Each structure stands twice: as C-alpha cells, then as structure tokens.
Amino acid sequence: MKKLNIKYPRRKTFRSFLHQLSRLAFWLLANVEIIGEENIPKDEPLIIVANHFNFADPVAFVRIFSWKIEFVGGAVFPHAPQLLQSIPKLWGYYSLYRGTGSRDALRAAEGVIKKGGLLGIFPEGGNWAEVLRPPRPGTAYLASITGARILPVGLSGLTDIFPLKLGKRPKVKFKIGAPFYPPKILGRGRERRENLDEFGHEIMRHIAELLPPEKRGSYSEDPELRAVAKEFEAYPWEGKMEGEVIGEVH
C-alpha cells in the first residue's frame, strides 16, 4: 500500500478568495439565512455532512465554513453545468470513482481528520433527486475509524437558484444541527457492516431533522412520502464503475 502525503491545511490564499467570492455570489443570487452557527465547534476535527440535492451544495459549504474545509466527492459531475465543473478542481478535493472501493480518497479523508481538519462529505453519494435518500457506507466508516464528531447540515432552496431568474433572489436556508459522536462499531464481517449501515441511517436522520418535512424522503415520518422516495433510493452506480480509476490524490 503506497503512502499518501496529506498536507493540511492547504491553498490558503486562493481558497480564501473563493470563500469570499462564494459570499458575494450568494448575496447576489439568493436571500440566504444561516441558522445554528453557534453549533459549529472550534478547533477540533469535524466530519460535516448534508443532504445532496444540487450541484451547488459544496459551494454552500464553502460559504458557511472557512477556507480550511476539504472535500471528498465524485470524480465526475454528471448534473453540473459544464461551466461550473472546474470549480471543485480549482478548490482541490479528494476525488473518488463511484462503484470502486475509493481507498485513496478514504485514506486521504482519514488523514485530514487526523490532522484536526474539517472534512465535507455528502453521504448520499450524488445529487440525482431532491429528497433525502439512504447513504453510502463511506461516511459512517470514516467516522467510526477516526472517532471525529459529525456536524449535520440541512441545505434548502439551492435548487431554486438555477436556472437564474432576473431580478429574483430565492430563499435559501442553511440549518446547522448539533454535532454528535459516532458510536463504537462492534462486530466483524456482515455484523460490522450491518452496524455501520445502521449508523449511516442515524446520520441521515440527523440531517432529515434539519430539512423541511416534504424533503425528508426516505427518513420522513409520513409513510406516503417514504413510499414516493422509494423511487429514488437505488444507487445509480451500483454494480458499475464511474470513469477511469486513478489512484492519485489531488
């Protein structure tokens, strides 16, 4: 297994510029309300999680948090406009190829946490729907092996920004919940995987509490909304490999 050289923090000057640019962009394009900033812990490693309904969700994280945030995300952005697909690469993130083990990206994420860093991740693994869906196992796994607290965030209204509407600034709400520690994951093999999956669902339930009831999808208390969300629960890359597998950390 090759050694990964994880530098953290990095790209301070350029990322600080992008952070300020995100503030300006949201001011121009939306009426933004941020709730719960007092829940953001100071000076400790964090895994920051949120729902993933829109390609602009990572930009929301840049707006809310500092230039120090690192991301783990898909190597391909099938739902983002071509013009905006370069932004994540400009920021710099640890790319994973859906449908693979993504070991390098997960090891890099673990390295960020061990250095006391902020890690942003969207547990659903893609933005193919506008209701909450079950998570992929990576987030629960990272939390279990690092012991880092998890900070849940609910992102609402970003899907109303694009396409842009002249003279209209849609209401956007970023709601930050209370951080929580991962449980100790016990067992081996199938038992351990089942425990990790259950913890993944617990993470999603924390996110669901921060969303409007109609957006809670698979985690809604309304059985009719859960039934409708079933249509979107299947992972599009199940049994497939996205793009070319490259073991490089950017």
N, C-alpha and C positions, 0 to 999 in steps of 0.2 A: 504494500500500500504506500503510495507516494505521500510525502509530507507537503501539506499546504501551508504557505506562508500568508497568514492572515494579518493584515495591517488594519488597526482600528485605533482612533478614528482616521479618516482619510478625506482628501479633496475638500478641505475646509473652505477655501476661498470661493471656488466655483459653486459648491453646494450652498454656501451662504447666499450667493447671488440668486440661485434657483429658488431658494426658500423665500426670499423677498419678492421674487418675480411671481411666485405662487400666490402670495398675499395680494399683490396687485391684480392678478388675473381673477381671483375670486371676488375681489372688491368690484371689479368692472362687470363681471358676468353674473353674479348671484348675490342674493341677500343671505349672508352666512350667519348662522347662530351656532356658537360652540358652547356646549353645556358640560359641566363636570371637569373643567381643567384642574380643579383642586384635587382630583383623584390621581393625577399624574405623579408618581413617586419621584423623588430627586436622588440622583447619584446611586442608582442600582441597576443591574441588568434587567431588561424587560423584554418580553415577547408580546408585541402589540398586534392584536387580531381584530378583524372586522368582516362584515359581510362584503361580498364582491358582486355588485350589480352592474358596474360600469367601468369602462377602461380608464376613467379619470380617478378611480379610487386611490391609487398610490399618490397622486398629486394632492389629494385631501390629507394624507398622512404627512406629506412634506409641509403642507400649510399648518397643520396642527402642531407637529413636533419640530425638533431642531434639525440642523444640517447633519447631525450625527447618526440619524437613522439609516440603517442598512435594510435591504430587502432581499427576500428570496421570492423568485417568481418564474413564471413560464418563459421559455426561450423564444416563444412565438406569441404574437398578439393578434389573434385572428379577428377580434372585434374592434380593434382600434383603427382610426383613420390613418392612412399611410403617412400623412404629415406629422402625426404625433408619435409614431412608433420609435423614433430616435430618442425621445426624451428619457426613457428608462436607461438607455445605454449611455447617455450623457451623464446621468446621475451616477451610474455604476451600480450594478446589483449582481447577486449570485444567481445565475440562471440554471434552471433545471428543465430537463426534457420530459414532458408528461409521458407516462407509460414506461418509465425506466425507474431504477432504484434511486437515481439522482444522489448518489453517495457524496460526490464532491460538494454539491450545493449544501447538503445537510451538514457535512463536516465543517464547511465554512461558516454556516449559521451557528453551529456549536462554538466555533472559535470566537465569533463576535460576542456571544453571551459570556464566555469565559473571560473575555477582556472587559466585562462590565458594560457592554454596549446595548443599544436599542435595536431590536430586530422587528421589522414589519412583515407580516405574512397574512395571506388571505386563505383560510383553511379550506374553503370550497374548491380551490384549485382552478378557478376560471369564472368568467362572468357571462355565462350563457343564459341566465334567467334573472328575473327581477324579484324573486322571492328566495328566502333562505333555504339552503339545501344541506345535506349531510356533508361532513368534512372528509378530506383525505387524511391519511394517518400521520403525515409528517409533523404537524403542529403538536399533537399530543406526544409524539415520540420525542421531539426536541425538548418540550417542557419536562418530560419525565426524566431525561438523562441529564439535564442541566439544573433542574430544581428552581429555575427562574420564575418569578411571578408573571402572570399573564394579565394584560390590560385590555379589556374588551371595549370596542368602539362600534357604535351604530352609525352608519352613513346613510342619510336620507336626502333625496331630492336631486342627486347628481344626474340622474337620467333625464331630468327636465331641462338641463342646460343645453345639451346638444340635440338636434341642430340649433344653432344660435338664433335667437329671435330678437330682432332690432327693437331696442327700447324696453325690453322686458328683462327683469332680473329675478329668476325664480327663487323661491325659498329653499335654502339648503340647511340641513341641520346635522351637526356632528355631535353625537352624545357619547361621552366618555364614562364608562362604568367604574366600579371599584375593582382594583387589582386583587387577584387571588392566587394562592399557591397551588401547584399541581399535587395530587395525591401520590403516595408511593405505589407504583405499579408492581403488583406481585405476579407470580406465576411464570411459567415457561411455555414456549410454543403457542399452541392455539389459545390456551388460557390467558397468556400475556396479551396476545393480540386482541382478544375479546375485551380485556380490561382497558387496553389502550383505546379501542373503539368507543367504549362507554365514556371514557374521559373526553374523547373528541366530541361526543354528543353534549357533554356537560359544558364544554367550551362554547358550543353553538347556542346552548340555552342561555348562557350569559349574554351573548350578542343579541339574541332574539328579544330579550327584555328591553333593549335599547332602541328597538325599531317600532314603527307603527304596527298595530296588530295585523293589518292586512298584508304586511310584508314578511311576516314570520314564517311563512311557508311550512316546511316540514316540522317546525317547532311551535306551530300555532296551537292554541288551546281549542280552536274551532275545528271539529272533525271535517267539516266541508272544505275548509281552506287547506287542511292537510291532504285531503283527497285530491284536490286540484294540483297541489305541489308535487304529487307523485309523478306527474308527467315530466318534471324537470330533475328528478333525483338521479337518474342514470348518468354516470360519468362518461362524457363523450370520448375520452381517450382510453377507456377500459379495453385491455387487450390490444392496444395499438401503441406505436412509438412515434412521438412527435419529432419531426425533423431529424437531423443527424446528431448522433450522440457525440458530444465533445467533452472531454474531461478537463476543461480549462476553467479556472476561476478568474473572473474579470475584475 
